[in-house]
């Protein structure tokens, strides 16, 4: 039996300018089983489009591993997230990424819990 393992910080985009500016966030599924999906998200200054809100039918736990971001929850305003900061977003809670640091790569760990729409 093989035990999958890796590093959230290995294999990040690289190039002559650091951080590398990606046109879109980079999503990598690390593991999935039943109603749980774990992914790494890499941001390089991206934010949700103005007026756009996520409104997911499942819970989502997010943790900033590296970098900096601001998460906006409808009715609660923006909250800054630094390495080690996390949020548990209940299903049907409207939220958006208000900002990610364009000067450094932001790495998130996201755990999606519950029935996920396809």
WOGIDA-V584769 format. One record per residue. N is the residue number from 1. RES is the residue in three letters. PSI is psi in whole degrees, -180 to 180 (none if undefined). OMEGA is omega in whole degrees, 0 to 359 (none if undefined). Layout:
BEGIN
n=N res=RES psi=PSI omega=OMEGA
n=N res=RES psi=PSI omega=OMEGA
END
This chain:
BEGIN
n=1 res=UNK psi=134 omega=180
n=2 res=UNK psi=136 omega=178
n=3 res=UNK psi=113 omega=178
n=4 res=UNK psi=142 omega=179
n=5 res=UNK psi=163 omega=179
n=6 res=UNK psi=-166 omega=179
n=7 res=UNK psi=132 omega=177
n=8 res=UNK psi=-23 omega=185
n=9 res=UNK psi=-1 omega=177
n=10 res=UNK psi=144 omega=177
n=11 res=UNK psi=21 omega=176
n=12 res=UNK psi=150 omega=178
n=13 res=UNK psi=140 omega=179
n=14 res=UNK psi=160 omega=180
n=15 res=UNK psi=-171 omega=183
n=16 res=UNK psi=-28 omega=177
n=17 res=UNK psi=132 omega=179
n=18 res=UNK psi=132 omega=357
n=19 res=UNK psi=159 omega=174
n=20 res=UNK psi=133 omega=178
n=21 res=UNK psi=115 omega=178
n=22 res=UNK psi=146 omega=177
n=23 res=UNK psi=-31 omega=179
n=24 res=UNK psi=162 omega=174
n=25 res=UNK psi=152 omega=180
n=26 res=UNK psi=120 omega=181
n=27 res=UNK psi=128 omega=178
n=28 res=UNK psi=119 omega=176
n=29 res=UNK psi=124 omega=181
n=30 res=UNK psi=-35 omega=180
n=31 res=UNK psi=151 omega=176
n=32 res=UNK psi=138 omega=178
n=33 res=UNK psi=126 omega=181
n=34 res=UNK psi=-125 omega=182
n=35 res=UNK psi=22 omega=180
n=36 res=UNK psi=133 omega=175
n=37 res=UNK psi=132 omega=180
n=38 res=UNK psi=130 omega=181
n=39 res=UNK psi=155 omega=171
n=40 res=UNK psi=135 omega=176
n=41 res=UNK psi=131 omega=178
n=42 res=UNK psi=124 omega=180
n=43 res=UNK psi=143 omega=177
n=44 res=UNK psi=56 omega=179
n=45 res=UNK psi=3 omega=180
n=46 res=UNK psi=157 omega=173
n=47 res=UNK psi=160 omega=175
n=48 res=UNK psi=145 omega=177
n=49 res=UNK psi=149 omega=179
n=50 res=UNK psi=130 omega=179
n=51 res=UNK psi=-7 omega=180
n=52 res=UNK psi=136 omega=177
n=53 res=UNK psi=135 omega=167
n=54 res=UNK psi=140 omega=178
n=55 res=UNK psi=75 omega=190
n=56 res=UNK psi=150 omega=178
n=57 res=UNK psi=16 omega=180
n=58 res=UNK psi=159 omega=176
n=59 res=UNK psi=151 omega=177
n=60 res=UNK psi=125 omega=173
n=61 res=UNK psi=127 omega=177
n=62 res=UNK psi=142 omega=180
n=63 res=UNK psi=129 omega=174
n=64 res=UNK psi=120 omega=181
n=65 res=UNK psi=-39 omega=184
n=66 res=UNK psi=146 omega=176
n=67 res=UNK psi=-152 omega=182
n=68 res=UNK psi=149 omega=181
n=69 res=UNK psi=167 omega=170
n=70 res=UNK psi=127 omega=179
n=71 res=UNK psi=130 omega=177
n=72 res=UNK psi=127 omega=176
n=73 res=UNK psi=129 omega=183
n=74 res=UNK psi=129 omega=179
n=75 res=UNK psi=-8 omega=181
n=76 res=UNK psi=-10 omega=181
n=77 res=UNK psi=-166 omega=183
n=78 res=UNK psi=146 omega=173
n=79 res=UNK psi=129 omega=179
n=80 res=UNK psi=144 omega=177
n=81 res=UNK psi=126 omega=177
n=82 res=UNK psi=173 omega=180
n=83 res=UNK psi=129 omega=181
n=84 res=UNK psi=-16 omega=179
n=85 res=UNK psi=142 omega=181
n=86 res=UNK psi=165 omega=176
n=87 res=UNK psi=143 omega=175
n=88 res=UNK psi=111 omega=186
n=89 res=UNK psi=109 omega=180
n=90 res=UNK psi=154 omega=176
n=91 res=UNK psi=144 omega=178
n=92 res=UNK psi=14 omega=174
n=93 res=UNK psi=116 omega=181
n=94 res=UNK psi=128 omega=182
n=95 res=UNK psi=164 omega=179
n=96 res=UNK psi=158 omega=173
n=97 res=UNK psi=111 omega=183
n=98 res=UNK psi=-30 omega=185
n=99 res=UNK psi=143 omega=164
n=100 res=UNK psi=149 omega=186
n=101 res=UNK psi=119 omega=179
n=102 res=UNK psi=-10 omega=183
n=103 res=UNK psi=-11 omega=179
n=104 res=UNK psi=156 omega=179
n=105 res=UNK psi=130 omega=176
n=106 res=UNK psi=128 omega=179
n=107 res=UNK psi=125 omega=179
n=108 res=UNK psi=151 omega=165
n=109 res=UNK psi=123 omega=180
n=110 res=UNK psi=134 omega=176
n=111 res=UNK psi=116 omega=180
n=112 res=UNK psi=126 omega=186
n=113 res=UNK psi=121 omega=179
n=114 res=UNK psi=174 omega=181
n=115 res=UNK psi=124 omega=183
n=116 res=UNK psi=133 omega=179
n=117 res=UNK psi=150 omega=178
n=118 res=UNK psi=none omega=none
END
